[in-house]
Amino acid sequence: MFKLACGDVMPGCAARFEHADRDQLLAQVAGHAAETHGITDITPPVLALVESKLAFVA
């Protein structure tokens, strides 16, 4: 299971995401980033930051 707390990337945001599939989790996070934070361009540095905060829990 992959997990991400948005607050680890965007301080103050309480959204949390969990999904068994990494790509599906990233799709959920991208949708949240666009809708909630107005981030529609996921640049390589933004993706690297998000990926650095992903947790994998077996």
C-alpha positions in Angstrom: 0.0 0.0 0.0 1.3 3.4 -1.0 0.5 6.4 1.3 1.0 10.1 1.1 0.0 12.9 3.4 -0.4 16.1 1.3 0.8 18.1 4.3 4.2 16.6 3.8 4.4 18.5 0.5 1.9 21.4 1.1 2.1 22.4 4.8 -1.2 22.8 6.3 -3.1 20.5 4.0 -4.9 17.6 5.8 -5.6 15.4 2.8 -4.2 11.9 2.9 -4.1 9.3 0.1 -3.7 5.5 0.1 -3.7 3.1 -2.9 -2.2 -0.3 -3.6 -1.1 1.0 -7.1 1.5 3.7 -7.1 0.4 5.2 -10.4 -3.3 5.4 -9.2 -2.2 7.1 -6.0 -0.2 9.7 -8.1 -3.3 10.2 -10.3 -5.4 10.9 -7.1 -2.7 13.3 -5.8 -2.5 15.1 -9.2 -6.3 15.6 -9.2 -6.1 16.9 -5.6 -3.2 19.2 -6.5 -5.2 20.7 -9.4 -8.5 21.1 -7.6 -7.3 22.2 -4.1 -4.0 23.8 -4.7 -4.3 25.1 -8.3 -1.2 23.1 -9.4 -1.9 21.8 -12.9 1.6 21.5 -14.2 3.4 18.6 -12.5 7.0 19.5 -13.3 9.8 17.0 -12.7 10.9 18.8 -9.5 7.3 18.7 -8.2 7.0 15.0 -9.0 10.4 14.3 -7.4 9.2 16.0 -4.2 5.9 14.1 -4.1 7.7 10.8 -4.8 10.2 11.5 -2.0 7.3 11.7 0.5 5.6 8.5 -0.7 5.5 5.8 1.9 5.2 2.1 1.1 3.6 -0.1 3.7 3.5 -3.8 3.1 
